[in-house]
Amino acid sequence: MKLIIINGPNLNLLGKREPGIYGNQTFDEFFTQLQSKFPNLELSYFQSNIEGELITKIQKANDSFDGIILNAGAYTHTSIGIGDAIKAISKPVIEVHISNTFGREEFRHQSYISPNAKGVILGFGLQSYILAIQSFL
């Protein structure tokens, strides 16, 4: 099985950004752990701070992967385009968030991704990605 994790804006700063919310581990360190934990899966990773690059990656992933794990970061709450990209593809998408977005600012309670996602996992830190992978197994 081939899965891709797509992370949006500011997630390249994991390990440095607001460690009280996001922890002290970089995503590269965590991704290496994921690959070790799931050796029978082909895992890929992509991160961008640019909305259009995320949309293009989602569209291309539809042809190359069995599923997508998406943490669109702040674009979750603002990007109709990312929501439409998910609606346009046939592969399942699991929406993931490290923090509990419903326990944060009001604007983070809206998601343009959730209505088109297979499921949503949030609030379990980096463990949210592990739960998303397990949902595909």
N, C-alpha and C positions, 0 to 999 in steps of 0.2 A: 504494500500500500504506500502510495506517495501522498504526503501531506505538506502543505506550505503554511508557514506562519508569516503573516503580513502585519507589521507594526507601523503605526502612523507617527504623527509629529511628537517630538520630544522624548520618545521612547528610546532613542539613541543615548539619552542622558541617564538611563537607569544606573543605579549605583552612586550617582552624584546628586540627582534631582530629588528633593524632598524625601530623604530616606525614611522619615517617619511614616510616609504614605507608601512609598515604592520600594523600600528596602535598600540594602547596601550592595547588592550583587548586580554586575553588568549583565545585559542580556546575552552577550557573547559567552560569558562564563556559564550562564544558565543553559544556553542552547547546547553547549558541549555536554552538559549533564543530561539533557533530554536525549541526545543521540546515544549516550551510554545506556540510559534507562530503557530505550526502545530500539534495540539494535536491529530488529527485524523490519523496521519501518524506514522508508526513505524520507527523511525530513529535510526541508529547505527553509530558508529564512530570508526575508526581505524587509527592509525598513526604509521609509522615506518621510521627509517633512513636507513633501509636495503632493497635494491632493490629486492632481492629474496622473502622477506616477503611480499612486496607489490604485487608481481606477484602471489604468493600463495593465498593471500587474494582476489585478483581479480578473480582468478579461482574458489575459493570456493563460492564467492558471487554470481556467476552465478546460483548456485543451491538454494540459500536462499533468494535472494532479487529480487525485480522488476526492480531495476535500481541502478546505481553506479554514484556517484559524485566524480570525481577524481582530486585532485590537487597533481600531482606527483613531485612538486617542481622542483629542478634542473634536476631530472631524465627525465623530459619532453623533455629535449634537448639532452639527451645522451642515453636513454635506448630503444634500439630496442626490448629488451625482454618485456618491459611493453607494447610497441606498439603491439607486437605479441600476448601477452596475451589478449588484448582487441579485437584483430581481431579473436581470437579463441573462444570467448564466444558469447552467443546469446543475453544477456541482454544489454540494452542501457547504454552507458557511456556518461556523460557530463563532458568535460574537463573544469576545473575551475582554474583561477589564480586571486590572490588578486590584483596584480599590472598589469599594461598594459605592457606586456612583449615586445611589439613592440616599446615601448618608452624607453627601457633599452638597455643593451649591445647587440651587433649584434648576439652573439651566442644564445641569448634567443628568437630570431625570428624563430628558427627551432623547430618544435614539431614532435616527433615520435608518439604522441597520436592522434593528430587532424585528420589524414586521416581515422582513424577507429572509431572516436567518433561520437555520434549522433549530438553533437554541442559543441561549445566553448564559454565560457563566461569569460571575463577578464577585469580587470581594474576598477572594482567597489568596491574594498575593500572587506570586509566580506560580503557585500550585494551580491557579485557574487554567494555565496552559496544559498542565498534566491532565486535569479533568477533561479538557476539550479533546485531547488526543485519545483518552480512554473512551470518550463517547463515540469515536469512530471504530473502535475495536470490537 
